[in-house]
Amino acid sequence: MKKTLICTLLLVFALSLTAISTAKSLFFADSYMLRAFGVEANYWNPARLTEHHHIDLWLPVANSGIQINNNALDLDTYNFFVTQDTLSTEGKERILRNMDGKLSAEASANISVFGITMGNTALSGATHVQGKGQISEKLIRLAFYGNTEDEYHFTKANSNASVISYVDLTYGAGGFKIPFIPENYPQIVTGLSASLLAGIKNLETKEVDLRFSSTVESGANLDSEVLIRSGIGGVGYKAMLGMYSEITPWLEAGITLDNLFGAINWNIANEITRYTATADSIYITDIEDDLFESSDTTENADPYSTKLGTELRLAAMYKHPIVTVSADWVQGFSETTVSSKVGRLSLGAGFLPLPFLPLSLGISLPNSSHPVKVSYGIGVKSLGNEFSIAVQSFDSLIPGYKSKGIALAIATRVWF
């Protein structure tokens, strides 16, 4: 029973749905702000909309990516867990040793709908599914070992989950030079994109209060309440402001502010579901009685708003006809489903050993919230189109049994 409970917790949590802005960014582990042009610049830096000087098309589903990862469980550890009839102390510690206080997971998907550039403007649309969550390591230890402390308390701060899905319609305009800069100085190019968002589904943890205590005098006591808020159907908006400059013929630098004023208002079908469970003074002599009283109730909820969270991105890129190297730093100002207050650094490299064979490599350095990510991509390029595929591994140099997650992407570009 204990193993079934643990397995359920881990599987449900691992499948909870941060974010892929566009599929091609996965090729460079998100070091992509100064690489995006044409339609993709709508989502990375609209200042670069005119960089390609062609009409750029985005086809339905042809630019899509999906990723899922966690901070602690690689495939080898998961396989070890599910094949054991019983777990030794060594086996339990193998699962717990990398959690660092919590088991956290993220997942996202991005699927292109359409896109086209028209001069210095672009119109595009895509479907996004993003989410994240965490479970306190103490809760998993409690399930593994039973109570080893007199009292446990779990809150939303250490056990929560959130999911959001929406479709965007984005219009961007860019390629505008800031006036009055002398011609012999590096020019600064700006751009702006604005998105109308159609919310599909939102689910978020609104409140968690779980208290468990066990003493000889009072027996086992449980008092828990979890509130989940959900919404179906909503309308929102966001904006991105970007700029970049070619400092020298071989070096560029840029800056963007994304998710400006970003929010989705859920006002069509909203609910709050309340889960409660209680147990009072349970002793071993009560084992044949009903130990717990539990209930769940769902009621209609008032309209509410989900903030997307503003993010600042800084980037630089070295350019050469054969090799390009880039670095991106992204910093969120709030903790939301799609943004994090923990900054992260990504590095990317593009290679063109043959005119028709683009190769890519990317690495996103680890931080307290995310494991290291390593990406590999390969493509085929001609005069008017390009098709590429990429794979990304989490906390492992190559995808395999030591990976703590995986991401896959396809990217197709057509221009004329």
Secondary structure, DSSP 8 states (H G I E B T S, - for coil): -HHHHHHHHHHHHHT-----SSGGGGGGTT--TTT--GGGHHHH-GGGTTSS-S-EEE-TTTSEEEEEEESS--HHHHHHHHT-SS--HHHHHHHHTT-TTEEEEEEEEEEEEEEEEETTEEEEEEEEEEEEEEEEHHHHHHHHH---SSEEEEETTTSEEEEEEEEEEEEEEEEEE-TT--TTS--EEEEEEEEEEEEEEEEEEEEEEEEEEEETTTEEEEEEEEEEEEEEEEEEEEEEEEEEEEEETTEEEEEEEEEEEEEEEEEEEEEEEEEEEEEEEE-GGGTTS---EEEEEEEE---EEEE---EEEEEEEEE-SSEEEEEEEEEESS--SS--SS-EEEEEEEEEEETTEEEEEEEE---SS---EEEEEEEEE-SSEEEEEEEEEESSSSSSTT-SEEEEEEEEEEE-
